[in-house]
Structure formats: structure tokens, C-alpha cells
Amino acid sequence: MDQRLDLITLGVRDVAAAAAFYESVGFERRHDLGTIVFLPTTGTALALYGWEALAADTGLPALGEGFRGVTLAMNLDSAADVDRTFADWVAAGATAVRAPEAKEWGGHSGYVADPDGHLWEIAHNPSRALMRIDEHGRLRLTPPVTR
Amino acid sequence: MDQRLDLITLGVRDVAAAAAFYESVGFERRHDLGTIVFLPTTGTALALYGWEALAADTGLPALGEGFRGVTLAMNLDSAADVDRTFADWVAAGATAVRAPEAKEWGGHSGYVADPDGHLWEIAHNPSRALMRIDEHGRLRLTPPVTR
């Protein structure tokens, strides 16, 4: 058993529309098979797949409104970058869920929902105690600290 | 705007219990702040945070039962590895949602739910047309194919 997290699949109402949305906020539509689209990221790759088809693949009923217990996050270089990216996502069709604001953990962040309700936190974290962005733009958790 | 996906936060009912579960299936509890735990993966890092606290952080009501529209996936080296890992996760307290089976896309996969209902697909994909695992154990989407 190891630490693999290889793919995140988001259930979406319209695969083509969802792919167009993610392209419009800066992602690349790497493989588009019609029923499923794969997009690279700085971390785990994303897949976009029909909500009903994905539910059927798991064998579960296609329920689930309200908070779904998952947030995806992007970590930017400044509070100004957060505000700008938040506005860009909303201009591209995302829903403004919570406007960026100063957080008690020292950062600046807000939440948008993509057109299918998947939540993204757009954040700036000035601390390097727990994590930093490496030279490839990937978030790295720092080594454990003895406290 | 770029392709950052830096952190995936899962809402959980009991942060300590969830962290113990992920340790028991092979992940590392890198930073444990009590209210939130950070775990490295081969891709995007995972965070475990209280379901109600995460809902409150987004500003949304803490609803959401049934299928939540998100699956996480790990891609293993063989069908036998899939069966073994599936059994290991269930032995560690995960729910067997769909037993591993041959899939129409040519692979072998099944679904487990972690103790908070987050779905993981445990899969083997023999094709290298769309993706392959690199020397660091990370899934890489292959370059686009002209069709």
C-alpha cells in the first residue's frame, strides 16, 4: 500500500460545457474522448465525466446536493493574484461562493463553485511552515516539525 | 491563470479517526495540527478537516448525502494489486462499494468508500494511450493524439 492519488474525477452535467469552462480558466483539454475529458494540473490530473455515468460506475444512487465534503484548492503567489483569479473564474461562469478575505490562519482566500457545484478554494498562504510551492509550481508539504 | 491543483480537502466526521484510517492504508500523517491533518500523495496533497468546519469555511450548509460527484483514484500495476489493495482498504475500515471487476475500457477496477463516504477507485489500466505512471510513481497524461 502506498500514497498514490492518480486521478480526480468530477461528475458534471455536460462534459463538453465543463471542459470549455476549465479551458476558459486556464486548464488544458489534453484528451477529449467525448464522454470523458482528461486535463493535466500541477498535481493530480483531473477527469470530467457525466454525473449519472460516474454515479452508475460507482453503483451508487445519483443523489447529493448541498455541501459535498470536498474542496479543491489552488495556492497563488499573492492576495492580489487571489482576487484577480477569483474574478476571472466568476467571469468564466463560476459561482462566487465566498469572496476572498483575510483568514485567521494568516492567508487570503475565497471559494468559487464550478458550473457543476464543485468547490475550489483560491488562496494565498504566506507561511512556508507546512507547505511551499516548488520550482515546478507543485505544492510540497514540508518535512514534519517536532513540536 | 494556470493549471494549479494544490490541495484536496476532505470533510470528515472525526479528524483523528480519519487520519488513523489513511495511515492504516499507507499514507503518511505529515502535519497533524489537531483540527486539520495534511498528507502527501504521489499527486496533489490531501487534507482532512472537520465536515462542519469545512462547510462553514465555504459558507455553505452542511448537506450532502448519496453520490457527491467526486471520485479519487489510485492506479496500480496489476489486477492482482487492485484486488489486494481493495481487500486491505476494507480490512482497514473502508466500505466495499463495488468489488473489482473487468471494465469495458480494458482495465480492472473497484470502488471503496473511506469512513466518511469519500469514494476511491482502485484501478489497473494496462493501456498507455492516455496516461502512464512515471519514474516517481506519478500519473502523467500522455501528449495529445491527433485522431
HADDOCK unambig.tbl for C-alpha pairs under 7 A between the chains (distance, minus, plus):
assign (segid A and resid 1 and name CA) (segid B and resid 25 and name CA) 6.13 0.50 0.50
assign (segid A and resid 1 and name CA) (segid B and resid 26 and name CA) 5.10 0.50 0.50
assign (segid A and resid 1 and name CA) (segid B and resid 85 and name CA) 6.61 0.50 0.50
assign (segid A and resid 2 and name CA) (segid B and resid 26 and name CA) 4.86 0.50 0.50
assign (segid A and resid 2 and name CA) (segid B and resid 27 and name CA) 6.32 0.50 0.50
assign (segid A and resid 3 and name CA) (segid B and resid 26 and name CA) 6.10 0.50 0.50
assign (segid A and resid 3 and name CA) (segid B and resid 27 and name CA) 5.08 0.50 0.50
assign (segid A and resid 3 and name CA) (segid B and resid 41 and name CA) 4.76 0.50 0.50
assign (segid A and resid 3 and name CA) (segid B and resid 42 and name CA) 5.93 0.50 0.50
assign (segid A and resid 4 and name CA) (segid B and resid 41 and name CA) 5.61 0.50 0.50
assign (segid A and resid 4 and name CA) (segid B and resid 42 and name CA) 5.00 0.50 0.50
assign (segid A and resid 4 and name CA) (segid B and resid 74 and name CA) 5.36 0.50 0.50
assign (segid A and resid 5 and name CA) (segid B and resid 41 and name CA) 5.87 0.50 0.50
assign (segid A and resid 5 and name CA) (segid B and resid 42 and name CA) 5.81 0.50 0.50
assign (segid A and resid 5 and name CA) (segid B and resid 43 and name CA) 5.56 0.50 0.50
assign (segid A and resid 5 and name CA) (segid B and resid 72 and name CA) 6.82 0.50 0.50
assign (segid A and resid 5 and name CA) (segid B and resid 73 and name CA) 5.83 0.50 0.50
assign (segid A and resid 5 and name CA) (segid B and resid 74 and name CA) 5.09 0.50 0.50
assign (segid A and resid 6 and name CA) (segid B and resid 43 and name CA) 6.27 0.50 0.50
assign (segid A and resid 6 and name CA) (segid B and resid 73 and name CA) 5.48 0.50 0.50
assign (segid A and resid 6 and name CA) (segid B and resid 74 and name CA) 5.03 0.50 0.50
assign (segid A and resid 6 and name CA) (segid B and resid 75 and name CA) 6.19 0.50 0.50
assign (segid A and resid 6 and name CA) (segid B and resid 138 and name CA) 6.77 0.50 0.50
assign (segid A and resid 6 and name CA) (segid B and resid 139 and name CA) 5.45 0.50 0.50
assign (segid A and resid 7 and name CA) (segid B and resid 72 and name CA) 5.88 0.50 0.50
assign (segid A and resid 7 and name CA) (segid B and resid 73 and name CA) 4.96 0.50 0.50
assign (segid A and resid 7 and name CA) (segid B and resid 74 and name CA) 6.88 0.50 0.50
assign (segid A and resid 8 and name CA) (segid B and resid 71 and name CA) 5.81 0.50 0.50
assign (segid A and resid 8 and name CA) (segid B and resid 72 and name CA) 4.64 0.50 0.50
assign (segid A and resid 8 and name CA) (segid B and resid 73 and name CA) 6.25 0.50 0.50
assign (segid A and resid 9 and name CA) (segid B and resid 70 and name CA) 5.65 0.50 0.50
assign (segid A and resid 9 and name CA) (segid B and resid 71 and name CA) 5.15 0.50 0.50
assign (segid A and resid 9 and name CA) (segid B and resid 72 and name CA) 6.42 0.50 0.50
assign (segid A and resid 10 and name CA) (segid B and resid 69 and name CA) 5.73 0.50 0.50
assign (segid A and resid 10 and name CA) (segid B and resid 70 and name CA) 4.78 0.50 0.50
assign (segid A and resid 10 and name CA) (segid B and resid 71 and name CA) 6.77 0.50 0.50
assign (segid A and resid 11 and name CA) (segid B and resid 69 and name CA) 4.43 0.50 0.50
assign (segid A and resid 11 and name CA) (segid B and resid 70 and name CA) 6.04 0.50 0.50
assign (segid A and resid 25 and name CA) (segid B and resid 1 and name CA) 6.15 0.50 0.50
assign (segid A and resid 26 and name CA) (segid B and resid 1 and name CA) 5.10 0.50 0.50
assign (segid A and resid 26 and name CA) (segid B and resid 2 and name CA) 4.87 0.50 0.50
assign (segid A and resid 26 and name CA) (segid B and resid 3 and name CA) 6.09 0.50 0.50
assign (segid A and resid 27 and name CA) (segid B and resid 2 and name CA) 6.35 0.50 0.50
assign (segid A and resid 27 and name CA) (segid B and resid 3 and name CA) 5.10 0.50 0.50
assign (segid A and resid 30 and name CA) (segid B and resid 144 and name CA) 5.59 0.50 0.50
assign (segid A and resid 31 and name CA) (segid B and resid 144 and name CA) 6.04 0.50 0.50
assign (segid A and resid 40 and name CA) (segid B and resid 141 and name CA) 6.45 0.50 0.50
assign (segid A and resid 41 and name CA) (segid B and resid 3 and name CA) 4.74 0.50 0.50
assign (segid A and resid 41 and name CA) (segid B and resid 4 and name CA) 5.61 0.50 0.50
assign (segid A and resid 41 and name CA) (segid B and resid 5 and name CA) 5.86 0.50 0.50
assign (segid A and resid 42 and name CA) (segid B and resid 3 and name CA) 5.91 0.50 0.50
assign (segid A and resid 42 and name CA) (segid B and resid 4 and name CA) 4.99 0.50 0.50
assign (segid A and resid 42 and name CA) (segid B and resid 5 and name CA) 5.79 0.50 0.50
assign (segid A and resid 43 and name CA) (segid B and resid 5 and name CA) 5.56 0.50 0.50
assign (segid A and resid 43 and name CA) (segid B and resid 6 and name CA) 6.31 0.50 0.50
assign (segid A and resid 43 and name CA) (segid B and resid 43 and name CA) 4.77 0.50 0.50
assign (segid A and resid 43 and name CA) (segid B and resid 44 and name CA) 4.48 0.50 0.50
assign (segid A and resid 44 and name CA) (segid B and resid 43 and name CA) 4.47 0.50 0.50
assign (segid A and resid 44 and name CA) (segid B and resid 44 and name CA) 5.05 0.50 0.50
assign (segid A and resid 51 and name CA) (segid B and resid 69 and name CA) 6.25 0.50 0.50
assign (segid A and resid 55 and name CA) (segid B and resid 67 and name CA) 6.40 0.50 0.50
assign (segid A and resid 58 and name CA) (segid B and resid 98 and name CA) 6.47 0.50 0.50
assign (segid A and resid 58 and name CA) (segid B and resid 111 and name CA) 6.28 0.50 0.50
assign (segid A and resid 59 and name CA) (segid B and resid 98 and name CA) 6.69 0.50 0.50
assign (segid A and resid 60 and name CA) (segid B and resid 67 and name CA) 6.14 0.50 0.50
assign (segid A and resid 61 and name CA) (segid B and resid 66 and name CA) 6.34 0.50 0.50
assign (segid A and resid 61 and name CA) (segid B and resid 67 and name CA) 6.14 0.50 0.50
assign (segid A and resid 62 and name CA) (segid B and resid 66 and name CA) 6.65 0.50 0.50
assign (segid A and resid 62 and name CA) (segid B and resid 67 and name CA) 5.19 0.50 0.50
assign (segid A and resid 63 and name CA) (segid B and resid 65 and name CA) 6.79 0.50 0.50
assign (segid A and resid 63 and name CA) (segid B and resid 66 and name CA) 4.71 0.50 0.50
assign (segid A and resid 63 and name CA) (segid B and resid 67 and name CA) 5.07 0.50 0.50
assign (segid A and resid 64 and name CA) (segid B and resid 64 and name CA) 4.77 0.50 0.50
assign (segid A and resid 64 and name CA) (segid B and resid 65 and name CA) 5.16 0.50 0.50
assign (segid A and resid 64 and name CA) (segid B and resid 66 and name CA) 5.12 0.50 0.50
assign (segid A and resid 64 and name CA) (segid B and resid 67 and name CA) 5.39 0.50 0.50
assign (segid A and resid 64 and name CA) (segid B and resid 68 and name CA) 5.13 0.50 0.50
assign (segid A and resid 65 and name CA) (segid B and resid 63 and name CA) 6.75 0.50 0.50
assign (segid A and resid 65 and name CA) (segid B and resid 64 and name CA) 5.12 0.50 0.50
assign (segid A and resid 66 and name CA) (segid B and resid 61 and name CA) 6.30 0.50 0.50
assign (segid A and resid 66 and name CA) (segid B and resid 62 and name CA) 6.63 0.50 0.50
assign (segid A and resid 66 and name CA) (segid B and resid 63 and name CA) 4.67 0.50 0.50
assign (segid A and resid 66 and name CA) (segid B and resid 64 and name CA) 5.10 0.50 0.50
assign (segid A and resid 67 and name CA) (segid B and resid 55 and name CA) 6.36 0.50 0.50
assign (segid A and resid 67 and name CA) (segid B and resid 60 and name CA) 6.12 0.50 0.50
assign (segid A and resid 67 and name CA) (segid B and resid 61 and name CA) 6.11 0.50 0.50
assign (segid A and resid 67 and name CA) (segid B and resid 62 and name CA) 5.16 0.50 0.50
assign (segid A and resid 67 and name CA) (segid B and resid 63 and name CA) 5.04 0.50 0.50
assign (segid A and resid 67 and name CA) (segid B and resid 64 and name CA) 5.37 0.50 0.50
assign (segid A and resid 68 and name CA) (segid B and resid 64 and name CA) 5.10 0.50 0.50
assign (segid A and resid 68 and name CA) (segid B and resid 68 and name CA) 5.46 0.50 0.50
assign (segid A and resid 69 and name CA) (segid B and resid 10 and name CA) 5.73 0.50 0.50
assign (segid A and resid 69 and name CA) (segid B and resid 11 and name CA) 4.44 0.50 0.50
assign (segid A and resid 69 and name CA) (segid B and resid 51 and name CA) 6.24 0.50 0.50
assign (segid A and resid 70 and name CA) (segid B and resid 9 and name CA) 5.65 0.50 0.50
assign (segid A and resid 70 and name CA) (segid B and resid 10 and name CA) 4.77 0.50 0.50
assign (segid A and resid 70 and name CA) (segid B and resid 11 and name CA) 6.03 0.50 0.50
assign (segid A and resid 71 and name CA) (segid B and resid 8 and name CA) 5.81 0.50 0.50
assign (segid A and resid 71 and name CA) (segid B and resid 9 and name CA) 5.15 0.50 0.50
assign (segid A and resid 71 and name CA) (segid B and resid 10 and name CA) 6.76 0.50 0.50
assign (segid A and resid 72 and name CA) (segid B and resid 5 and name CA) 6.85 0.50 0.50
assign (segid A and resid 72 and name CA) (segid B and resid 7 and name CA) 5.89 0.50 0.50
assign (segid A and resid 72 and name CA) (segid B and resid 8 and name CA) 4.62 0.50 0.50
assign (segid A and resid 72 and name CA) (segid B and resid 9 and name CA) 6.41 0.50 0.50
assign (segid A and resid 73 and name CA) (segid B and resid 5 and name CA) 5.84 0.50 0.50
assign (segid A and resid 73 and name CA) (segid B and resid 6 and name CA) 5.49 0.50 0.50
assign (segid A and resid 73 and name CA) (segid B and resid 7 and name CA) 4.96 0.50 0.50
assign (segid A and resid 73 and name CA) (segid B and resid 8 and name CA) 6.23 0.50 0.50
assign (segid A and resid 74 and name CA) (segid B and resid 4 and name CA) 5.35 0.50 0.50
assign (segid A and resid 74 and name CA) (segid B and resid 5 and name CA) 5.09 0.50 0.50
assign (segid A and resid 74 and name CA) (segid B and resid 6 and name CA) 5.01 0.50 0.50
assign (segid A and resid 74 and name CA) (segid B and resid 7 and name CA) 6.86 0.50 0.50
assign (segid A and resid 75 and name CA) (segid B and resid 6 and name CA) 6.18 0.50 0.50
assign (segid A and resid 85 and name CA) (segid B and resid 1 and name CA) 6.65 0.50 0.50
assign (segid A and resid 98 and name CA) (segid B and resid 58 and name CA) 6.48 0.50 0.50
assign (segid A and resid 98 and name CA) (segid B and resid 59 and name CA) 6.67 0.50 0.50
assign (segid A and resid 111 and name CA) (segid B and resid 58 and name CA) 6.26 0.50 0.50
assign (segid A and resid 138 and name CA) (segid B and resid 6 and name CA) 6.75 0.50 0.50
assign (segid A and resid 139 and name CA) (segid B and resid 6 and name CA) 5.42 0.50 0.50
assign (segid A and resid 141 and name CA) (segid B and resid 40 and name CA) 6.46 0.50 0.50
assign (segid A and resid 144 and name CA) (segid B and resid 30 and name CA) 5.61 0.50 0.50
assign (segid A and resid 144 and name CA) (segid B and resid 31 and name CA) 6.04 0.50 0.50
